[in-house]
């Protein structure tokens, strides 16, 4: 178990102050060589943040004195990286040994911190929206109330003017909402990923099944195919499916009714290839070099006037990069577009 585990297992002889056993993961998590285990207590002291040293020493004293099972959270400065570790420790009855498991939960901790920051920004965003929307919504309400009271006496041009005002006010404030939501959406995409083993075929098939059950099934043909029945891959399923959904959503915008959107997966020697294809209007040559940037130059409405926030493609590339993968596309105007994603198996 110790040889294959991703968690660090160790046995510490407290009377001799030396490590009697440590599995490969223990050395990897602490970024030390196996030959340096005998010097570990002295080495660890230099990896502890000065402001945390007193806390960690008191935890050690508590374990040695009280015994039993203990769980501690602490952080270490390993190279240029700050690591958050979780330790589950047991002291032997004769007080001679400490047995333990350490887990690296740096990603979980960073995500927790980032989520707290997102929640704080969300609260500020809601306060700003509530303040900025209060006045225009009040003006719209007053205009509608005036229309209701004078509807039978209004001339057509006055009615048209009032409706134009309401429409203009709604559009301007919808842009405000969309801008703020897109900004927060982009910020939320930079959370560190947490990879887990997943059956990519099942995940992608479920996405396509969702679109085939939606109201869009009568307007587009959604197809899934795979070179293998099962493809297992280490990835952050939630974030990666965000990529697939975004690509399908874009394909829908630029594919006419009756068009075809196909998702394909293939297990290759060193990587897994995923593609999302459509037979839509294609991407103009002038837009292709800046497509994965959030540049205003690549914004365009969908065939039915759907607006774009201009952040979707940059988010897609960011998430693919976090998986160590690559994304590219081929496109021909009035023929269609295919996006390719390769994710390494390592």
C-alpha positions in Angstrom: 0.0 0.0 0.0 2.8 2.4 0.9 4.5 1.8 -2.4 1.5 2.8 -4.6 -0.3 5.3 -2.3 -0.4 9.0 -3.3 -0.3 9.8 0.5 2.9 9.8 2.5 3.3 7.0 5.1 6.0 7.2 7.7 7.3 5.7 11.0 9.2 8.1 13.2 11.4 6.8 16.1 10.9 9.7 18.6 13.6 8.4 21.0 16.2 8.4 18.2 14.7 11.3 16.3 14.9 9.5 13.0 12.7 8.2 10.3 12.6 4.4 10.2 10.2 4.1 7.3 8.9 6.4 4.6 7.1 5.5 1.3 8.0 7.2 -2.0 5.0 9.5 -1.8 6.3 10.9 1.6 9.5 11.9 -0.1 7.7 13.3 -3.1 5.3 15.4 -1.0 8.2 16.9 1.0 10.5 17.2 -2.0 13.3 15.3 -0.4 15.6 12.4 -1.5 15.3 9.1 0.2 19.0 9.4 1.2 18.1 12.6 3.2 15.6 11.0 5.5 18.0 10.7 8.4 18.4 14.5 8.4 14.7 15.2 8.0 13.9 16.7 11.4 16.6 19.4 10.9 15.5 19.8 7.3 11.9 20.3 8.2 12.7 23.1 10.6 14.0 25.2 7.8 10.9 24.5 5.6 8.5 25.7 8.3 7.3 29.3 8.1 8.7 31.2 11.2 5.2 32.3 12.2 4.0 28.6 12.2 7.0 27.1 14.0 5.6 27.6 17.5 2.3 26.0 16.6 3.9 23.0 15.0 6.2 22.4 18.0 3.3 22.6 20.3 1.3 20.1 18.2 4.3 17.7 18.4 4.6 18.1 22.2 0.8 17.5 22.6 1.1 14.3 20.6 4.1 13.0 22.6 2.5 13.8 25.9 -1.2 12.9 25.3 -0.8 10.1 22.8 -3.8 8.7 21.0 -4.8 9.7 17.5 -4.3 13.3 16.3 -4.9 15.3 13.1 -3.1 18.5 12.3 -3.0 20.9 9.4 0.1 22.8 8.6 2.0 24.5 5.8 5.6 24.2 4.6 7.7 26.3 2.3 9.1 23.8 -0.2 11.3 25.4 -2.8 9.3 28.3 -4.2 6.0 26.6 -3.4 3.7 26.9 -0.4 2.3 23.5 0.5 -0.6 22.8 2.8 -0.4 19.4 4.4 -2.7 17.3 6.5 -1.2 14.9 9.0 -2.9 11.9 10.7 -0.7 10.8 13.6 -0.7 8.0 16.2 1.8 7.6 19.1 2.7 4.1 20.1 1.8 3.1 23.7 5.4 2.9 24.8 5.9 6.5 23.4 8.9 5.3 21.3 7.3 5.7 17.8 5.0 8.0 15.9 3.1 6.5 12.9 1.6 8.9 10.4 0.0 9.7 7.1 0.4 13.0 5.4 -1.8 14.3 2.6 -1.1 17.2 0.2 -4.2 19.3 0.2 -2.7 22.4 -1.4 -5.1 22.5 -4.3 -8.1 22.1 -2.0 -6.9 24.9 0.3 -6.1 27.2 -2.6 -9.6 26.6 -4.0 -11.1 27.3 -0.6 -9.3 30.6 -0.4 -10.2 31.4 -4.0 -13.9 30.6 -3.4 -13.9 32.8 -0.4 -12.5 35.6 -2.6 -15.1 34.9 -5.2 -17.9 35.0 -2.6 -16.6 38.4 -1.4 -16.5 39.7 -4.9 -20.0 38.3 -5.5 -21.3 40.2 -2.5 -19.7 43.4 -3.8 -21.1 42.7 -7.3 -24.6 42.3 -6.0 -24.3 45.5 -4.0 -23.1 47.4 -7.1 -25.9 45.9 -9.2 -28.5 46.6 -6.7 -27.4 50.2 -6.5 -26.9 50.8 -10.2 -30.1 49.0 -11.2 -32.4 50.7 -8.6 -32.7 54.0 -10.4 -33.3 52.7 -14.0 -35.8 50.1 -12.8 -37.6 52.8 -11.0 -37.7 54.9 -14.2 -39.0 51.9 -16.1 -41.7 51.4 -13.5 -42.8 55.0 -13.7 -42.9 54.9 -17.5 -45.0 51.7 -17.5 -47.3 53.3 -14.8 -47.8 56.4 -17.0 -48.6 54.2 -20.0 -51.2 52.3 -18.1 -52.9 55.5 -16.9 -52.9 57.3 -20.3 -53.0 54.3 -22.7 -56.3 55.2 -24.2 -55.3 58.9 -24.8 -51.7 58.3 -26.1 -50.8 59.0 -29.7 -49.0 56.2 -31.5 -45.7 58.2 -31.7 -45.8 58.8 -27.9 -46.4 55.1 -27.3 -43.6 54.2 -29.6 -41.3 56.7 -27.9 -42.1 55.3 -24.4 -41.5 51.7 -25.6 -38.2 52.7 -27.2 -37.1 54.3 -23.9 -38.0 51.1 -22.0 -36.2 48.9 -24.5 -33.1 51.1 -24.5 -33.0 51.2 -20.7 -33.3 47.4 -20.5 -30.5 46.8 -23.1 -28.1 49.2 -21.4 -28.6 47.6 -18.0 -28.5 44.1 -19.4 -25.0 45.0 -20.8 -24.0 46.1 -17.3 -25.2 42.8 -15.8 -23.6 40.7 -18.6 -20.3 42.6 -18.2 -20.1 42.0 -14.5 -21.1 38.3 -14.7 -18.6 37.6 -17.5 -15.8 39.3 -15.4 -16.6 37.0 -12.4 -16.9 34.0 -14.7 -13.4 34.6 -16.0 -12.1 35.0 -12.4 -13.7 31.8 -11.3 -12.0 29.8 -14.1 -8.5 30.2 -12.6 -9.2 28.0 -9.6 -6.6 25.2 -9.5 -7.9 22.0 -11.0 -8.3 18.7 -9.1 -7.9 15.7 -11.3 -9.7 12.5 -10.8 -9.9 9.3 -12.9 -13.0 9.6 -15.1 -14.5 7.7 -18.0 -14.4 10.4 -20.6 -16.7 8.5 -23.0 -19.5 8.3 -20.4 -19.0 12.0 -19.5 -19.2 13.2 -23.1 -22.0 10.9 -23.9 -24.0 12.4 -21.0 -23.4 15.9 -22.2 -24.6 15.1 -25.7 -27.6 13.2 -24.2 -28.5 16.4 -22.4 -28.7 18.4 -25.6 -30.7 15.7 -27.3 -33.2 15.9 -24.5 -33.5 19.7 -24.7 -35.7 21.9 -26.9 -32.7 22.2 -29.3 -33.1 18.6 -30.5 -35.6 19.7 -33.1 -33.3 22.5 -34.4 -29.8 20.7 -34.4 -28.6 17.2 -34.8 -26.3 16.3 -31.8 -24.0 13.3 -32.4 -21.5 11.5 -30.2 -19.0 8.9 -31.3 -15.9 7.3 -29.9 -13.1 5.1 -31.2 -13.3 3.1 -27.9 -16.1 2.0 -25.6 -14.3 3.4 -22.5 -11.5 6.0 -22.2 -10.2 6.7 -18.8 -8.4 9.9 -18.1 -7.2 12.0 -15.1 -9.0 15.3 -15.3 -11.1 17.8 -13.5 -14.5 16.6 -14.9 -16.5 19.7 -13.9 -14.1 22.2 -15.5 -13.4 20.1 -18.5 -17.1 19.7 -19.2 -17.3 23.4 -18.9 -15.0 23.5 -22.0 -17.1 21.0 -24.0 -20.4 22.8 -23.1 -18.8 26.1 -24.2 -17.7 24.7 -27.5 -21.1 23.1 -28.2 -22.8 26.4 -27.2 -20.7 28.3 -29.7 -21.4 25.7 -32.4 -25.1 26.1 -31.8 -24.9 29.9 -32.3 -23.2 29.6 -35.7 -25.0 26.6 -37.1 -28.3 26.9 -39.0 -31.4 25.0 -38.1 -31.1 21.4 -39.1 -27.3 21.6 -38.8 -25.0 18.9 -37.3 -22.9 19.2 -34.1 -20.7 16.2 -33.4 -18.5 15.3 -30.4 -15.8 12.7 -30.9 -13.2 11.1 -28.6 -10.2 8.9 -29.3 -7.7 7.2 -27.1 -4.2 7.5 -28.7 -0.8 6.4 -27.6 0.3 9.3 -25.5 -2.9 11.4 -25.3 -6.6 11.5 -25.7 -8.1 13.5 -28.6 -11.5 15.2 -28.3 -13.1 17.2 -31.1 -16.3 19.3 -31.4 -17.4 19.8 -35.0 -20.2 21.7 -36.7 -21.2 22.4 -40.3 -22.0 26.0 -39.6 -20.8 29.3 -41.1 -17.2 28.9 -40.1 -14.7 31.4 -38.6 -13.6 34.4 -40.8 -9.8 34.4 -41.4 -9.5 37.8 -39.8 -10.7 36.5 -36.5 -8.7 33.3 -36.2 -5.4 34.6 -34.8 -7.1 36.3 -31.9 -9.8 33.8 -31.2 -8.4 32.5 -27.9 -7.9 36.1 -26.6 -10.6 38.2 -25.0 -10.1 40.9 -27.7 -13.1 42.9 -28.7 -12.0 42.3 -32.3 -13.3 38.7 -32.2 -16.7 39.4 -30.9 -19.7 38.6 -33.2 -23.3 37.8 -32.7 -24.8 34.4 -33.4 -27.1 33.7 -36.3 -30.1 34.5 -34.2 -28.5 37.6 -32.7 -27.1 35.9 -29.6 -24.5 38.2 -28.0 -21.0 37.1 -27.0 -19.2 38.3 -23.9 -15.9 37.7 -25.6 -14.5 35.6 -22.7 -15.6 32.1 -23.6 -12.6 31.1 -25.7 -10.0 32.5 -23.4 -11.6 30.6 -20.5 -11.6 27.4 -22.7 -7.9 27.7 -23.4 -7.1 28.5 -19.8 -8.8 25.3 -18.6 -7.1 23.2 -21.3 -3.7 24.7 -20.4 -4.4 23.7 -16.7 -4.8 20.1 -17.9 -1.4 20.3 -19.7 -3.3 20.0 -23.0 -3.5 21.8 -26.3 -6.4 23.2 -28.3 -6.6 24.2 -31.9 -9.1 24.4 -34.7 -9.7 24.1 -38.4 -12.4 26.2 -40.1 -13.7 27.0 -43.5 -16.3 29.6 -44.1 -19.8 28.2 -45.0 -18.5 24.7 -44.5 -17.9 24.4 -40.7 -15.5 24.4 -37.8 -13.8 21.7 -35.8 -12.1 22.3 -32.5 -9.5 19.7 -31.4 -8.3 19.2 -27.8 -5.5 16.8 -26.8 -5.0 15.9 -23.2 -1.9 14.0 -22.1 -2.4 10.7 -20.2 0.3 11.5 -17.7 
